[in-house]
Amino acid sequence: MPWKIIASAFGWKAAHDDEASLLVVWHPKRRRHYSGTDAWKQAVLLSIRSPSAHPLLRREGRP
């Protein structure tokens, strides 16, 4: 799945750390950022509010 294209449509941006050769995916209006191999996928899942995006953000008991 083209995670990078979908995340870019939601406004996510990429930054590169040349010293550590690390990719960081960040959003200008959110505090959360992601790094690693599945950073684009995590950004997309958070943008569409998928329950599997971040288990700690899930609320129990919601109808």
mmJSON file of the N, C-alpha and C atoms, coordinates in Angstrom:
{"data_MODEL":{"atom_site":{
"group_PDB":["ATOM","ATOM","ATOM","ATOM","ATOM","ATOM","ATOM","ATOM","ATOM","ATOM","ATOM","ATOM","ATOM","ATOM","ATOM","ATOM","ATOM","ATOM","ATOM","ATOM","ATOM","ATOM","ATOM","ATOM","ATOM","ATOM","ATOM","ATOM","ATOM","ATOM","ATOM","ATOM","ATOM","ATOM","ATOM","ATOM","ATOM","ATOM","ATOM","ATOM","ATOM","ATOM","ATOM","ATOM","ATOM","ATOM","ATOM","ATOM","ATOM","ATOM","ATOM","ATOM","ATOM","ATOM","ATOM","ATOM","ATOM","ATOM","ATOM","ATOM","ATOM","ATOM","ATOM","ATOM","ATOM","ATOM","ATOM","ATOM","ATOM","ATOM","ATOM","ATOM","ATOM","ATOM","ATOM","ATOM","ATOM","ATOM","ATOM","ATOM","ATOM","ATOM","ATOM","ATOM","ATOM","ATOM","ATOM","ATOM","ATOM","ATOM","ATOM","ATOM","ATOM","ATOM","ATOM","ATOM","ATOM","ATOM","ATOM","ATOM","ATOM","ATOM","ATOM","ATOM","ATOM","ATOM","ATOM","ATOM","ATOM","ATOM","ATOM","ATOM","ATOM","ATOM","ATOM","ATOM","ATOM","ATOM","ATOM","ATOM","ATOM","ATOM","ATOM","ATOM","ATOM","ATOM","ATOM","ATOM","ATOM","ATOM","ATOM","ATOM","ATOM","ATOM","ATOM","ATOM","ATOM","ATOM","ATOM","ATOM","ATOM","ATOM","ATOM","ATOM","ATOM","ATOM","ATOM","ATOM","ATOM","ATOM","ATOM","ATOM","ATOM","ATOM","ATOM","ATOM","ATOM","ATOM","ATOM","ATOM","ATOM","ATOM","ATOM","ATOM","ATOM","ATOM","ATOM","ATOM","ATOM","ATOM","ATOM","ATOM","ATOM","ATOM","ATOM","ATOM","ATOM","ATOM","ATOM","ATOM","ATOM","ATOM","ATOM","ATOM","ATOM","ATOM","ATOM","ATOM","ATOM"],
"id":[1,2,3,4,5,6,7,8,9,10,11,12,13,14,15,16,17,18,19,20,21,22,23,24,25,26,27,28,29,30,31,32,33,34,35,36,37,38,39,40,41,42,43,44,45,46,47,48,49,50,51,52,53,54,55,56,57,58,59,60,61,62,63,64,65,66,67,68,69,70,71,72,73,74,75,76,77,78,79,80,81,82,83,84,85,86,87,88,89,90,91,92,93,94,95,96,97,98,99,100,101,102,103,104,105,106,107,108,109,110,111,112,113,114,115,116,117,118,119,120,121,122,123,124,125,126,127,128,129,130,131,132,133,134,135,136,137,138,139,140,141,142,143,144,145,146,147,148,149,150,151,152,153,154,155,156,157,158,159,160,161,162,163,164,165,166,167,168,169,170,171,172,173,174,175,176,177,178,179,180,181,182,183,184,185,186,187,188,189],
"type_symbol":["N","C","C","N","C","C","N","C","C","N","C","C","N","C","C","N","C","C","N","C","C","N","C","C","N","C","C","N","C","C","N","C","C","N","C","C","N","C","C","N","C","C","N","C","C","N","C","C","N","C","C","N","C","C","N","C","C","N","C","C","N","C","C","N","C","C","N","C","C","N","C","C","N","C","C","N","C","C","N","C","C","N","C","C","N","C","C","N","C","C","N","C","C","N","C","C","N","C","C","N","C","C","N","C","C","N","C","C","N","C","C","N","C","C","N","C","C","N","C","C","N","C","C","N","C","C","N","C","C","N","C","C","N","C","C","N","C","C","N","C","C","N","C","C","N","C","C","N","C","C","N","C","C","N","C","C","N","C","C","N","C","C","N","C","C","N","C","C","N","C","C","N","C","C","N","C","C","N","C","C","N","C","C","N","C","C","N","C","C"],
"label_atom_id":["N","CA","C","N","CA","C","N","CA","C","N","CA","C","N","CA","C","N","CA","C","N","CA","C","N","CA","C","N","CA","C","N","CA","C","N","CA","C","N","CA","C","N","CA","C","N","CA","C","N","CA","C","N","CA","C","N","CA","C","N","CA","C","N","CA","C","N","CA","C","N","CA","C","N","CA","C","N","CA","C","N","CA","C","N","CA","C","N","CA","C","N","CA","C","N","CA","C","N","CA","C","N","CA","C","N","CA","C","N","CA","C","N","CA","C","N","CA","C","N","CA","C","N","CA","C","N","CA","C","N","CA","C","N","CA","C","N","CA","C","N","CA","C","N","CA","C","N","CA","C","N","CA","C","N","CA","C","N","CA","C","N","CA","C","N","CA","C","N","CA","C","N","CA","C","N","CA","C","N","CA","C","N","CA","C","N","CA","C","N","CA","C","N","CA","C","N","CA","C","N","CA","C","N","CA","C","N","CA","C","N","CA","C","N","CA","C","N","CA","C"],
"label_alt_id":[null,null,null,null,null,null,null,null,null,null,null,null,null,null,null,null,null,null,null,null,null,null,null,null,null,null,null,null,null,null,null,null,null,null,null,null,null,null,null,null,null,null,null,null,null,null,null,null,null,null,null,null,null,null,null,null,null,null,null,null,null,null,null,null,null,null,null,null,null,null,null,null,null,null,null,null,null,null,null,null,null,null,null,null,null,null,null,null,null,null,null,null,null,null,null,null,null,null,null,null,null,null,null,null,null,null,null,null,null,null,null,null,null,null,null,null,null,null,null,null,null,null,null,null,null,null,null,null,null,null,null,null,null,null,null,null,null,null,null,null,null,null,null,null,null,null,null,null,null,null,null,null,null,null,null,null,null,null,null,null,null,null,null,null,null,null,null,null,null,null,null,null,null,null,null,null,null,null,null,null,null,null,null,null,null,null,null,null,null],
"label_comp_id":["MET","MET","MET","PRO","PRO","PRO","TRP","TRP","TRP","LYS","LYS","LYS","ILE","ILE","ILE","ILE","ILE","ILE","ALA","ALA","ALA","SER","SER","SER","ALA","ALA","ALA","PHE","PHE","PHE","GLY","GLY","GLY","TRP","TRP","TRP","LYS","LYS","LYS","ALA","ALA","ALA","ALA","ALA","ALA","HIS","HIS","HIS","ASP","ASP","ASP","ASP","ASP","ASP","GLU","GLU","GLU","ALA","ALA","ALA","SER","SER","SER","LEU","LEU","LEU","LEU","LEU","LEU","VAL","VAL","VAL","VAL","VAL","VAL","TRP","TRP","TRP","HIS","HIS","HIS","PRO","PRO","PRO","LYS","LYS","LYS","ARG","ARG","ARG","ARG","ARG","ARG","ARG","ARG","ARG","HIS","HIS","HIS","TYR","TYR","TYR","SER","SER","SER","GLY","GLY","GLY","THR","THR","THR","ASP","ASP","ASP","ALA","ALA","ALA","TRP","TRP","TRP","LYS","LYS","LYS","GLN","GLN","GLN","ALA","ALA","ALA","VAL","VAL","VAL","LEU","LEU","LEU","LEU","LEU","LEU","SER","SER","SER","ILE","ILE","ILE","ARG","ARG","ARG","SER","SER","SER","PRO","PRO","PRO","SER","SER","SER","ALA","ALA","ALA","HIS","HIS","HIS","PRO","PRO","PRO","LEU","LEU","LEU","LEU","LEU","LEU","ARG","ARG","ARG","ARG","ARG","ARG","GLU","GLU","GLU","GLY","GLY","GLY","ARG","ARG","ARG","PRO","PRO","PRO"],
"label_asym_id":["A","A","A","A","A","A","A","A","A","A","A","A","A","A","A","A","A","A","A","A","A","A","A","A","A","A","A","A","A","A","A","A","A","A","A","A","A","A","A","A","A","A","A","A","A","A","A","A","A","A","A","A","A","A","A","A","A","A","A","A","A","A","A","A","A","A","A","A","A","A","A","A","A","A","A","A","A","A","A","A","A","A","A","A","A","A","A","A","A","A","A","A","A","A","A","A","A","A","A","A","A","A","A","A","A","A","A","A","A","A","A","A","A","A","A","A","A","A","A","A","A","A","A","A","A","A","A","A","A","A","A","A","A","A","A","A","A","A","A","A","A","A","A","A","A","A","A","A","A","A","A","A","A","A","A","A","A","A","A","A","A","A","A","A","A","A","A","A","A","A","A","A","A","A","A","A","A","A","A","A","A","A","A","A","A","A","A","A","A"],
"label_entity_id":["1","1","1","1","1","1","1","1","1","1","1","1","1","1","1","1","1","1","1","1","1","1","1","1","1","1","1","1","1","1","1","1","1","1","1","1","1","1","1","1","1","1","1","1","1","1","1","1","1","1","1","1","1","1","1","1","1","1","1","1","1","1","1","1","1","1","1","1","1","1","1","1","1","1","1","1","1","1","1","1","1","1","1","1","1","1","1","1","1","1","1","1","1","1","1","1","1","1","1","1","1","1","1","1","1","1","1","1","1","1","1","1","1","1","1","1","1","1","1","1","1","1","1","1","1","1","1","1","1","1","1","1","1","1","1","1","1","1","1","1","1","1","1","1","1","1","1","1","1","1","1","1","1","1","1","1","1","1","1","1","1","1","1","1","1","1","1","1","1","1","1","1","1","1","1","1","1","1","1","1","1","1","1","1","1","1","1","1","1"],
"label_seq_id":[1,1,1,2,2,2,3,3,3,4,4,4,5,5,5,6,6,6,7,7,7,8,8,8,9,9,9,10,10,10,11,11,11,12,12,12,13,13,13,14,14,14,15,15,15,16,16,16,17,17,17,18,18,18,19,19,19,20,20,20,21,21,21,22,22,22,23,23,23,24,24,24,25,25,25,26,26,26,27,27,27,28,28,28,29,29,29,30,30,30,31,31,31,32,32,32,33,33,33,34,34,34,35,35,35,36,36,36,37,37,37,38,38,38,39,39,39,40,40,40,41,41,41,42,42,42,43,43,43,44,44,44,45,45,45,46,46,46,47,47,47,48,48,48,49,49,49,50,50,50,51,51,51,52,52,52,53,53,53,54,54,54,55,55,55,56,56,56,57,57,57,58,58,58,59,59,59,60,60,60,61,61,61,62,62,62,63,63,63],
"pdbx_PDB_ins_code":[null,null,null,null,null,null,null,null,null,null,null,null,null,null,null,null,null,null,null,null,null,null,null,null,null,null,null,null,null,null,null,null,null,null,null,null,null,null,null,null,null,null,null,null,null,null,null,null,null,null,null,null,null,null,null,null,null,null,null,null,null,null,null,null,null,null,null,null,null,null,null,null,null,null,null,null,null,null,null,null,null,null,null,null,null,null,null,null,null,null,null,null,null,null,null,null,null,null,null,null,null,null,null,null,null,null,null,null,null,null,null,null,null,null,null,null,null,null,null,null,null,null,null,null,null,null,null,null,null,null,null,null,null,null,null,null,null,null,null,null,null,null,null,null,null,null,null,null,null,null,null,null,null,null,null,null,null,null,null,null,null,null,null,null,null,null,null,null,null,null,null,null,null,null,null,null,null,null,null,null,null,null,null,null,null,null,null,null,null],
"Cartn_x":[0.854,0.0,0.904,0.538,1.37,1.172,1.741,1.549,2.045,3.148,3.72,2.786,2.167,1.249,0.013,-0.52,-1.711,-1.395,-0.263,0.121,0.376,0.976,1.22,-0.09,-1.101,-2.409,-3.034,-2.713,-3.199,-2.333,-1.239,-0.403,0.864,1.192,2.407,3.627,4.729,5.976,7.089,8.179,9.327,10.529,11.309,12.575,13.637,14.835,15.934,17.032,17.492,18.647,19.835,20.722,21.833,22.865,23.07,24.066,23.67,22.419,21.955,21.245,21.159,20.412,19.041,18.276,16.974,15.896,14.796,13.642,12.629,12.182,11.172,9.979,8.799,7.563,6.833,6.499,5.879,4.756,3.87,2.746,2.843,2.672,2.825,1.778,0.631,-0.415,-0.581,0.229,0.145,1.472,1.423,2.635,3.335,2.59,3.127,4.019,5.077,5.936,6.349,6.739,7.09,8.424,9.14,10.38,10.445,11.245,11.4,10.831,10.784,10.39,8.908,8.047,6.611,6.079,6.9,6.5,5.35,5.418,4.339,3.033,3.093,1.886,1.267,2.082,1.568,0.913,1.491,0.916,-0.459,-0.581,-1.871,-2.903,-2.529,-3.489,-3.951,-3.072,-3.481,-4.407,-4.139,-4.948,-6.366,-6.534,-7.883,-8.519,-7.802,-8.275,-8.598,-7.7,-7.847,-7.61,-8.39,-8.181,-6.821,-6.226,-4.931,-3.771,-4.04,-2.968,-2.109,-2.742,-2.001,-2.866,-2.488,-3.371,-3.656,-2.782,-3.018,-4.039,-4.311,-5.279,-6.711,-6.863,-8.195,-8.953,-10.209,-11.068,-11.977,-12.007,-12.879,-14.26,-15.27,-16.617,-17.322,-16.745,-17.386,-18.427,-19.631,-20.658,-20.316],
"Cartn_y":[-1.175,0.0,1.243,2.28,3.494,4.415,4.018,4.759,6.191,6.401,7.744,8.702,8.258,9.111,9.449,8.471,8.693,9.638,9.413,10.283,11.711,11.867,13.207,13.93,13.197,13.806,14.322,13.699,14.149,15.25,15.627,16.726,16.324,15.046,14.596,14.945,15.247,15.634,14.719,14.699,13.875,14.762,14.354,15.011,13.926,14.248,13.282,13.756,12.862,13.124,12.444,13.243,12.675,11.978,12.461,11.846,10.439,10.242,8.922,8.172,8.789,8.261,7.747,8.661,8.354,9.171,8.534,9.203,9.478,10.724,11.109,11.67,11.133,11.6,12.429,13.677,14.591,15.367,15.921,16.716,18.094,19.16,20.5,20.882,20.221,20.574,19.563,18.529,17.502,17.402,16.942,16.78,15.457,14.489,13.151,13.112,12.321,12.06,10.594,10.072,8.662,8.515,7.458,7.128,5.617,5.177,3.745,3.295,1.994,1.43,1.606,1.603,1.737,3.104,4.134,5.474,6.024,5.831,6.338,5.629,4.33,3.555,4.027,4.254,4.729,6.094,6.969,8.291,8.191,7.311,7.132,6.575,5.583,4.977,5.975,6.855,7.885,8.897,9.225,10.212,9.735,8.455,7.944,7.42,7.579,7.188,5.709,4.931,3.49,3.026,2.09,1.606,0.947,0.422,-0.23,0.746,2.031,3.002,3.137,3.259,3.402,2.839,1.723,1.075,1.918,2.833,3.648,4.749,5.077,6.117,5.594,4.284,3.692,3.972,4.267,4.482,3.28,2.752,1.608,2.109,1.354,1.68,2.682,2.997,3.919,3.176,3.737,3.016,2.908],
"Cartn_z":[0.0,0.0,0.0,-0.73,-0.813,0.402,1.526,2.77,2.678,1.977,1.889,1.161,0.1,-0.669,0.166,0.852,1.671,2.825,3.497,4.61,4.139,2.982,2.438,2.16,1.747,1.503,2.793,3.927,5.226,5.822,5.158,5.619,6.341,6.39,7.067,6.219,6.889,6.227,6.704,5.942,6.295,6.579,7.55,7.863,7.953,7.514,7.517,8.444,9.295,10.133,9.472,8.878,8.112,8.993,10.203,11.082,11.478,11.829,12.255,11.128,9.953,8.805,9.246,9.805,10.383,9.685,9.353,8.769,9.869,9.951,10.922,10.165,10.432,9.812,10.86,10.507,11.469,10.798,11.631,11.143,11.785,11.007,11.572,12.624,12.65,13.608,14.735,14.743,15.783,16.517,17.737,18.521,18.214,17.748,17.53,16.289,16.37,15.228,15.276,14.123,14.014,13.302,13.646,12.953,12.804,11.879,11.672,10.345,10.186,8.903,8.598,9.595,9.348,9.79,9.711,10.151,9.313,8.0,7.134,7.437,7.678,7.986,9.299,10.323,11.604,11.467,10.631,10.423,9.766,8.781,8.104,9.067,9.839,10.77,11.818,12.259,13.205,12.527,11.28,10.573,10.32,10.058,9.812,11.096,12.216,13.55,13.65,13.14,13.224,14.655,15.16,16.522,16.719,15.66,15.796,15.64,15.492,15.296,16.535,17.674,18.918,20.029,20.598,21.572,22.804,23.167,24.352,24.108,22.856,22.551,22.525,22.56,22.531,23.813,23.691,24.855,25.013,26.186,26.459,26.876,26.542,26.956,26.065,24.927,24.014,23.197,22.986,22.215,20.759],
"occupancy":[1.0,1.0,1.0,1.0,1.0,1.0,1.0,1.0,1.0,1.0,1.0,1.0,1.0,1.0,1.0,1.0,1.0,1.0,1.0,1.0,1.0,1.0,1.0,1.0,1.0,1.0,1.0,1.0,1.0,1.0,1.0,1.0,1.0,1.0,1.0,1.0,1.0,1.0,1.0,1.0,1.0,1.0,1.0,1.0,1.0,1.0,1.0,1.0,1.0,1.0,1.0,1.0,1.0,1.0,1.0,1.0,1.0,1.0,1.0,1.0,1.0,1.0,1.0,1.0,1.0,1.0,1.0,1.0,1.0,1.0,1.0,1.0,1.0,1.0,1.0,1.0,1.0,1.0,1.0,1.0,1.0,1.0,1.0,1.0,1.0,1.0,1.0,1.0,1.0,1.0,1.0,1.0,1.0,1.0,1.0,1.0,1.0,1.0,1.0,1.0,1.0,1.0,1.0,1.0,1.0,1.0,1.0,1.0,1.0,1.0,1.0,1.0,1.0,1.0,1.0,1.0,1.0,1.0,1.0,1.0,1.0,1.0,1.0,1.0,1.0,1.0,1.0,1.0,1.0,1.0,1.0,1.0,1.0,1.0,1.0,1.0,1.0,1.0,1.0,1.0,1.0,1.0,1.0,1.0,1.0,1.0,1.0,1.0,1.0,1.0,1.0,1.0,1.0,1.0,1.0,1.0,1.0,1.0,1.0,1.0,1.0,1.0,1.0,1.0,1.0,1.0,1.0,1.0,1.0,1.0,1.0,1.0,1.0,1.0,1.0,1.0,1.0,1.0,1.0,1.0,1.0,1.0,1.0,1.0,1.0,1.0,1.0,1.0,1.0],
"B_iso_or_equiv":[0.0,0.0,0.0,0.0,0.0,0.0,0.0,0.0,0.0,0.0,0.0,0.0,0.0,0.0,0.0,0.0,0.0,0.0,0.0,0.0,0.0,0.0,0.0,0.0,0.0,0.0,0.0,0.0,0.0,0.0,0.0,0.0,0.0,0.0,0.0,0.0,0.0,0.0,0.0,0.0,0.0,0.0,0.0,0.0,0.0,0.0,0.0,0.0,0.0,0.0,0.0,0.0,0.0,0.0,0.0,0.0,0.0,0.0,0.0,0.0,0.0,0.0,0.0,0.0,0.0,0.0,0.0,0.0,0.0,0.0,0.0,0.0,0.0,0.0,0.0,0.0,0.0,0.0,0.0,0.0,0.0,0.0,0.0,0.0,0.0,0.0,0.0,0.0,0.0,0.0,0.0,0.0,0.0,0.0,0.0,0.0,0.0,0.0,0.0,0.0,0.0,0.0,0.0,0.0,0.0,0.0,0.0,0.0,0.0,0.0,0.0,0.0,0.0,0.0,0.0,0.0,0.0,0.0,0.0,0.0,0.0,0.0,0.0,0.0,0.0,0.0,0.0,0.0,0.0,0.0,0.0,0.0,0.0,0.0,0.0,0.0,0.0,0.0,0.0,0.0,0.0,0.0,0.0,0.0,0.0,0.0,0.0,0.0,0.0,0.0,0.0,0.0,0.0,0.0,0.0,0.0,0.0,0.0,0.0,0.0,0.0,0.0,0.0,0.0,0.0,0.0,0.0,0.0,0.0,0.0,0.0,0.0,0.0,0.0,0.0,0.0,0.0,0.0,0.0,0.0,0.0,0.0,0.0,0.0,0.0,0.0,0.0,0.0,0.0],
"pdbx_formal_charge":[null,null,null,null,null,null,null,null,null,null,null,null,null,null,null,null,null,null,null,null,null,null,null,null,null,null,null,null,null,null,null,null,null,null,null,null,null,null,null,null,null,null,null,null,null,null,null,null,null,null,null,null,null,null,null,null,null,null,null,null,null,null,null,null,null,null,null,null,null,null,null,null,null,null,null,null,null,null,null,null,null,null,null,null,null,null,null,null,null,null,null,null,null,null,null,null,null,null,null,null,null,null,null,null,null,null,null,null,null,null,null,null,null,null,null,null,null,null,null,null,null,null,null,null,null,null,null,null,null,null,null,null,null,null,null,null,null,null,null,null,null,null,null,null,null,null,null,null,null,null,null,null,null,null,null,null,null,null,null,null,null,null,null,null,null,null,null,null,null,null,null,null,null,null,null,null,null,null,null,null,null,null,null,null,null,null,null,null,null],
"auth_seq_id":[1,1,1,2,2,2,3,3,3,4,4,4,5,5,5,6,6,6,7,7,7,8,8,8,9,9,9,10,10,10,11,11,11,12,12,12,13,13,13,14,14,14,15,15,15,16,16,16,17,17,17,18,18,18,19,19,19,20,20,20,21,21,21,22,22,22,23,23,23,24,24,24,25,25,25,26,26,26,27,27,27,28,28,28,29,29,29,30,30,30,31,31,31,32,32,32,33,33,33,34,34,34,35,35,35,36,36,36,37,37,37,38,38,38,39,39,39,40,40,40,41,41,41,42,42,42,43,43,43,44,44,44,45,45,45,46,46,46,47,47,47,48,48,48,49,49,49,50,50,50,51,51,51,52,52,52,53,53,53,54,54,54,55,55,55,56,56,56,57,57,57,58,58,58,59,59,59,60,60,60,61,61,61,62,62,62,63,63,63],
"auth_comp_id":["MET","MET","MET","PRO","PRO","PRO","TRP","TRP","TRP","LYS","LYS","LYS","ILE","ILE","ILE","ILE","ILE","ILE","ALA","ALA","ALA","SER","SER","SER","ALA","ALA","ALA","PHE","PHE","PHE","GLY","GLY","GLY","TRP","TRP","TRP","LYS","LYS","LYS","ALA","ALA","ALA","ALA","ALA","ALA","HIS","HIS","HIS","ASP","ASP","ASP","ASP","ASP","ASP","GLU","GLU","GLU","ALA","ALA","ALA","SER","SER","SER","LEU","LEU","LEU","LEU","LEU","LEU","VAL","VAL","VAL","VAL","VAL","VAL","TRP","TRP","TRP","HIS","HIS","HIS","PRO","PRO","PRO","LYS","LYS","LYS","ARG","ARG","ARG","ARG","ARG","ARG","ARG","ARG","ARG","HIS","HIS","HIS","TYR","TYR","TYR","SER","SER","SER","GLY","GLY","GLY","THR","THR","THR","ASP","ASP","ASP","ALA","ALA","ALA","TRP","TRP","TRP","LYS","LYS","LYS","GLN","GLN","GLN","ALA","ALA","ALA","VAL","VAL","VAL","LEU","LEU","LEU","LEU","LEU","LEU","SER","SER","SER","ILE","ILE","ILE","ARG","ARG","ARG","SER","SER","SER","PRO","PRO","PRO","SER","SER","SER","ALA","ALA","ALA","HIS","HIS","HIS","PRO","PRO","PRO","LEU","LEU","LEU","LEU","LEU","LEU","ARG","ARG","ARG","ARG","ARG","ARG","GLU","GLU","GLU","GLY","GLY","GLY","ARG","ARG","ARG","PRO","PRO","PRO"],
"auth_asym_id":["A","A","A","A","A","A","A","A","A","A","A","A","A","A","A","A","A","A","A","A","A","A","A","A","A","A","A","A","A","A","A","A","A","A","A","A","A","A","A","A","A","A","A","A","A","A","A","A","A","A","A","A","A","A","A","A","A","A","A","A","A","A","A","A","A","A","A","A","A","A","A","A","A","A","A","A","A","A","A","A","A","A","A","A","A","A","A","A","A","A","A","A","A","A","A","A","A","A","A","A","A","A","A","A","A","A","A","A","A","A","A","A","A","A","A","A","A","A","A","A","A","A","A","A","A","A","A","A","A","A","A","A","A","A","A","A","A","A","A","A","A","A","A","A","A","A","A","A","A","A","A","A","A","A","A","A","A","A","A","A","A","A","A","A","A","A","A","A","A","A","A","A","A","A","A","A","A","A","A","A","A","A","A","A","A","A","A","A","A"],
"auth_atom_id":["N","CA","C","N","CA","C","N","CA","C","N","CA","C","N","CA","C","N","CA","C","N","CA","C","N","CA","C","N","CA","C","N","CA","C","N","CA","C","N","CA","C","N","CA","C","N","CA","C","N","CA","C","N","CA","C","N","CA","C","N","CA","C","N","CA","C","N","CA","C","N","CA","C","N","CA","C","N","CA","C","N","CA","C","N","CA","C","N","CA","C","N","CA","C","N","CA","C","N","CA","C","N","CA","C","N","CA","C","N","CA","C","N","CA","C","N","CA","C","N","CA","C","N","CA","C","N","CA","C","N","CA","C","N","CA","C","N","CA","C","N","CA","C","N","CA","C","N","CA","C","N","CA","C","N","CA","C","N","CA","C","N","CA","C","N","CA","C","N","CA","C","N","CA","C","N","CA","C","N","CA","C","N","CA","C","N","CA","C","N","CA","C","N","CA","C","N","CA","C","N","CA","C","N","CA","C","N","CA","C","N","CA","C","N","CA","C","N","CA","C"],
"pdbx_PDB_model_num":[1,1,1,1,1,1,1,1,1,1,1,1,1,1,1,1,1,1,1,1,1,1,1,1,1,1,1,1,1,1,1,1,1,1,1,1,1,1,1,1,1,1,1,1,1,1,1,1,1,1,1,1,1,1,1,1,1,1,1,1,1,1,1,1,1,1,1,1,1,1,1,1,1,1,1,1,1,1,1,1,1,1,1,1,1,1,1,1,1,1,1,1,1,1,1,1,1,1,1,1,1,1,1,1,1,1,1,1,1,1,1,1,1,1,1,1,1,1,1,1,1,1,1,1,1,1,1,1,1,1,1,1,1,1,1,1,1,1,1,1,1,1,1,1,1,1,1,1,1,1,1,1,1,1,1,1,1,1,1,1,1,1,1,1,1,1,1,1,1,1,1,1,1,1,1,1,1,1,1,1,1,1,1,1,1,1,1,1,1]
}}}
